[in-house]
């Protein structure tokens, strides 16, 4: 049988209001009384009705997570971490995907105007920050991924340009000079790809290597098949690459498959670096060197931003631009031992 406030109050010898104050964390309770009530709460296994509390506060207890692709290993791992972090706040996460289509991004944002969710975390590929915040209808929004936010919304991301520069510098340090880049998406306003291309080019120029447009292969999507198609095109070049920086691990896995089928040894004939730190990269053959963003911190910092905006909407704190850590995990695809 579920314990009620009056059951706790009767056993602790206090009023129902006092028990309510302890449950809500109010400061208006003496420490000795608070400790006695808390012992009874624990003994009876009392759990507050979070839904009722949310409704009394004008909130639903739901937060939205809008990502481009549910089947993407990166976004699937990130979504799982968001759900875990949200559960610590007794929040439920509603997840949807857009495939990066502008109409889908607008539709999901405009749906927040009915207050179905208390806040929204979104990784947009198509529409800009002005339209994002306008469509959201006043609901707190946190943007993920690399894009200029112009101070309109909280933003959580890794430094994609720096991470790409470090990945390319790692290949250069291994003696490689014809380093290809796979992953530019000119048909999308995907800031992440542009920043990773910029970091790749920066590293080449710092090493005295002129970027070669023939080695920069665009893709339609960021999947294994697209990486395989780009690698196939690179192998048709008169001067083949001796290394590849792929903008996602999925692209790198597709490239790795084609390289193996072509009889190339990795890393002796072709070194490979990916980006995202997905679990599959660790179990590739050979294991894939990859840039690993701190996905857990992305999830936790994004939810903290939402919590601050939801619970203190009138503080006047300007939108935050949060950069989370990343690391380059060196594995066998570039000569590492992992």
N, C-alpha and C positions, 0 to 999 in steps of 0.2 A: 504494500500500500504506500502511495506517495505521501510523504510528510508535507504538512502545510505550515504556514507561518504561525498559526495559532497553536499548533502542536509544539513547535519550538519554543514559543513564548511561555506556554504552560509549564514545560519542563524546566526552563531556565529561570522562571519566576520573574519575568519582565513583560512589558507591554508588547503588543504586535508591532507598534511603531518603532520600538527599540530594535526589535529583530530586523525590521525592514531597513533601518539605518545601518545596521551591521552588514547586511547583505549588499547594500548599495555602496558601502565604503564611506559613509558619512562620518565626518569628524566629531559630530555631536554625541559621542558615546564615550563614557569613562572607560579607560583601558581595562580595568578589572571586569567591568560588565561585558565589554567587547570579548574578552577572552572566555568568559563563562558561556556567552551565547555561541561563540564559534565552536566551543567543545560540543555543545548540544547539536549544532548544525552538522558537525562531523559525525557524531554518534548516530543521528537519525538519517544521515545520507541525504540531507536536503539539497535539492538543486533548484535554483530559481527558474521561473518560466521566462526564458529569454525572449520568446516571441511576444508575450504580453508586455514585458518591459520595453521592448523596441517600439511597440505600438503606442504605448503611453508617451514615449519620447518623440513620436512622429517619425520613427524610422522603421524599416522593414527587416533589418538584419541581413539583407542580401547585398552583395557587391558583384559587379559584372567584370568579367575578364574577356576581352575581345582580342583574338589573335588571328593571324592570317590563315594558319593551317593546323588543324587538330592532329593530322597524321605526321606532321614534322616531328622528328625525335627531339629537337631542341625545344620547340614550343610545348610538346607533351611533357617533357621533364619540368619545364618552367611552370606549367599549369599545375602539376602535382605539388610543387613547392608552394605555390600560391594557396592552394586548397589547405595544405598543412598549416601554413602560417595564419590563414584566416580562421581555422578551427580554434586556434589559441585565443582568438577574440570572440569566439562563439558566433562567427559570421559564416554564412553559406555563400559559396561562389557559384554564379551562373555563367557558364562558359559558352561562347559562340565563336564562329569563324567567319572570315570575310573573303578569303582567297585574294586579299589585296585589292578587291574591286571597290572603286569609289562609291558606287551606289549602295553596296552592302555596308560599307563603313558608315555612310550617312544614315541608312535605315536603322542600324543598331544604336547609333548615337541619338537619333531623334526619338527612339523608343524610351530613352531615359527620362524624357520630359514628363511622363506619367508617373514618375517616382517609383517605378518598379524596383529600382535598386538605389541604395544610398550613395553609391559612388561607382566609378568605372575606371578600370585599368585597361588601356588599349595600346596595341602595337600597330600603328597605322602604316600603310604602304603607299597610300594614294592621296589622301586629302591633307591639307595643311593645318597648322595649329589654330589659325583664326576660325576656319570653318569647323574644326573639331570642337572648340569651346562654345561656339555659337549653337551648334546642333545639340549639344549636351543639355541645353536649357537650364543651366544653373547647377546641375549635379556636379560634385567634385570629380575631376578627371586627372588621371596620372598617365603620362605618355611614356612608353617604352621604346627603345631603339634610338638610332642616331638621327636626329633632325633638329633644325632650329625651332625653338618654341616661342621666341620673342617675348619671353616673360609672361605668357598667357596661361600656362599650366605647369604643374610639377612634372619633372622629367627625370627618369632613372635610366642610366645606360652605362656601358663600358666605353672607354675611349677607343673607338674602333680604328681611328687613324693611327694612333700610337701602337695599338696591338698589331695591326697589319704591318707597320714599319718594323716592329720587333721580329715578326715571323719571317719577313723577307730578309732582314739583316742576318737572321740565323742561317738561311740558305746561302747567302753571300759568304758568310764566315766559313761555310763548308766548301768554298771554292767554286760555287756555281755562278754562272754569269748570264746564261740564257734562261732566265726565270720567267715562266709564263704565269699569267693571272687568269683565273676562271671565276666568273661570277657577276660581272657587270650586267645590270638590267636597265638598258636605256629606255625601255617602254614604261617603266615605273618611276615615280618620284621617290624611290627607295634610298633615303639618305645613308643608310648603313652601307650599301654597296659602294656608293660614291666615296665615302670616307675610307673604306678599306682599299679602294683603288688609289686614293690619294696617299695613304700610308705606304703602299707598295711602291709607288713611283718615288716617293721621298727617299726611301731606303736605297733604291737603285742610284738615284742622283748623288746621294752622299758617298756612295762607293765608286763614283765615276762611271757608272753604267747608264747609257742613254736608253730610256724606255722605248721598246719596240712595239708599235701598234699591232703588228702581226701576232704578237704573243699575248695580247689582251683579248680574251675570248668572251663575248657576251653570251648569256643564256636566257632561255625563256622562263625557266623556273629554277629552283635551287635544289633539285632532286638528284638522285644517283644517275638517272637516265640522262639528264642534262650535262652532268659532269662527264659522263661517258662520251656523249656527242662532241663536247668541246675538246676532249682529249684526242678523239679520233681525228678531228680537224687539225689539231696541233701536230699530230704525227705525219700529216700529209705535207707539212711545211718543208721547204728545201733544207732549212737548218732547224733541226728539231730542238726543243727545249731540253735542258739538262736538269730542270727542277720546275715544280709547279706550286704556286700558292693558290689554294682554292678558298673561296670566300665562305664556304660552309663545309662541314665534315661530310655531308651527304654528297656534295659535288666531288670532294676528294676521294670518296669511296668509289664513285663511278669512274673517275680517272684512274684509280688504282686497278680496277678490274680490267680496263682497256689496256693499260700498260702491261699487265701480266699476260693478257691474251696475245699481245704483240711480241712477247718474248723478252721484254725489258726487265732487268733486275732492279728492284727497289731496295736500297737506295743507290746501288752502284751505278746504274745507268740513268736513273731518274729519281730524284728526291721529291718528297711530297709533304706539304704542310696543309692542314685544314683549320677550321675555325668553328667553335661552339662547344667542344668538349663533351660530345654525346657519348653514351656508353658504348655504342657500336664501334667507335674509333679505337677503343682499347683492345677490342677483340678482332680487329682486321688482321690480315696476314700480308705483310708485316703490320704491326701495330702502328697507328697513325699519330705522328706528331701533330699537336693541335693547340690552338689558343683556347684556354678554358676560362670563360667568364664566371664570376661568382654568382651563379644562378640563385642560390639560396638568399644571398644578400639582395639581389634584384627584387625577389619576391617580398622579402621582409621590409625593405626600404619603401617599396611602392605602397604596401599596405599601411605602413606608418604614416606616409603622406596622406592617404585617404582618411585614416583615423583622425589625424590632426584637423583636416578640413571638415570632417563630418561633425566632430564633437566641439570644435571651436571655430565655427564658420566666420565669425566677425572679428578675428584677431588682427586682420590687416597685414599678416605676414606675407611678403611677396612670394610668388612661386619659386620653388627650389629647383636647382639643376644639379642632380646628384650623380657623381661618377663612381661606379663600383669597381673593385679590383679585378684584374685578370692575371693569368700566368700562362707562360708557354710551357707545355708539357712535352718534353723531347722524348720521342720513342724511336722505334726501329726504322720508320720510313725516312728518317734523315740521319740514320747512323747511331741513334741512341740505343741503350741497352734495355729500356723498358718495353 
